[in-house]
Structure formats: structure tokens, C-alpha cells
Amino acid sequence: MDRNLGWSAAFLFRCAAAGALGVVLGCSGKGPEVHSGADALRDSAPAIELGKDVEDSVSFNDGDRTDWKEFDVAAAGKIVLDVMWGNASARCGFRIYDDAGGEVARYDTIAPEPRKVHRWEAKKGGKYWVRFQCEDEGDYSAYLLKVTFVPAAVAGGGTGVGAADTGDGDDGDGDEGDGGGAAVKSGGAESDAAAADLVGEIKAMKKAKKGGGTLLTIDKGTAAKVTVGMKGEIMGLSDAEFTVTKVTVKTCTAETALDPKVIGSNLVVRFHKE
């Protein structure tokens, strides 16, 4: 699904179908994990591809209470985990674990905002797991998961995102938190960035006073030779071109026709080489 187009018809149908099936099976007497399949356990979690949308669902009454997903990063760098839930009233959540079994973060409720974005900086390469689970009888929801990653060599230093700056939500200390909102901060990433590219990171954005577009403040990262008039694209979105209008020592200003809400957590940019 292209996230800048909103909910897809297929995803909304899946949300409704999950609810209907849960009602039908609610009195069957079957256990909450009877249909969960292999992904009910961490050791048999399917590996997901970085930068791609993964669609699935959990349903207590349907016997599919728990899903585990696994992903792997090859080196140190920035990770963005983006989840959109289909049923905002359900008592469902997810938790992120590292390869040592430590809890990176938890989001134990969907409300009040069905989109959850968690950002953190991996100190080294390794495996991570995400556990999706609904709490009790009657709870169900479809969800979309996308994990993006940019290696530290591409992200560059001085971007203002440290290991403790995880973006939104709880810090994984064991408290039963509410997950927080999905405010745009810093640290977006895209897995197909290469060190040889001219890559930067959006640090701030605001609506342009004229024309209805958005002004972007971009940390130039590996793109030290950015010039006024140079064009680029916001990675992870379609029709997301921008034009550089001002250049300083460490940052540049660019303008795009996209609204800030559409840009969301897609904060890594690639400048087009002239």
C-alpha cells in the first residue's frame, strides 16, 4: 500500500472481515491461539523485508491472538518502525525486542491514535522481533507494518538523534504505557539508500506561505555539494520531488508540493545528481 494515498480498499475490507469472523467464532470454545499458526512463536516468526508494507491481523475470538515478525539490519544505523491499525477501538498492541531478548519499546493500546511510529538508533547489526497481540475476548484488528533502515554511514553524524531519542511512545522499561501519538520528529529512513548516493534527512517542515506547498529544512548528510535549484525526492513516497531554494553550511531549504501530513515519517531524502 502506498501510505501517501491513505487506507486501501483491500485493507479496510480486511479490517471488517476480521471483525465479522471474530463474532462468528466467538462462542466456538476454541483457544485464543488455535489458529495463530507458526508466527505465534518468536522462534518461527517470518522474516519481513525492510522498506516494504506487511499486512496482517490479530483476532482473539478467531484464535489468532498473536503474531511475531522478524527483521534483520546488517549494521549500525537508524530504524523506523511504522504501524497503522485498522480498528482504533480494539485493545491491541505491539512490542519490539532485540536479539538479546531485551524490550526496545512497547505500545499496549491503539487509542487515541491508530498510527504508531517508533524510531531508534541501532548500535550494531542484528535481529529484531515485533510481537503483535490483542488483549481479550472481542478484540481484533488488521494492521500494516513497515520497517525502514538507513546505515550509520549514510545517515552521517550530528543528526540530533541519539540512542535514547526513540521518537514516540514508551521507552520499553516495563511500564504499561499508552503508546503516545505519532508526531513527526526525526530519524526517518529508507532501506535502499546507498552510501554513494547524495542523501540527507529532513529535520523540520512547515507549510509554505505561498502556493500551498511545504518548506523542508534538510540536513545535507552525505550531500555536501548541494546547490540552489538542485532537485531531489523524499524516499518512500511517490510523486515526492522537491527543489532546493536555499543552502547553508550544514543544511538546505527545499520546497515540495506535498503536505506535511502526507510526508509523515518518510524523512530520508535523495538529491538528484546533476
Secondary structure, DSSP 4 states (H G I P E B T S, - for coil): --GGG-S-HHHHHHHHHHHHHHHHHTTS---TTTT--GGGSGGGPPB--TTS-EEEEEETTTTB-EEEEEEEESSSEEEEEEEEES-TTS-EEEEEEETTS-EEEEE---TT-SEEEEEEEESS-EEEEEEEEE-STT-EEEEEEEEEEEEHHHH-S-SS--TT--BSS--SSS-----------S----TT--TTSEEEEEEEEEE-SSTT-EEEEEE-TT-TT--TT-EEEETTSSS-EEEEEEE-SSEEEEEESS-HHHHTT--EEEEPP-
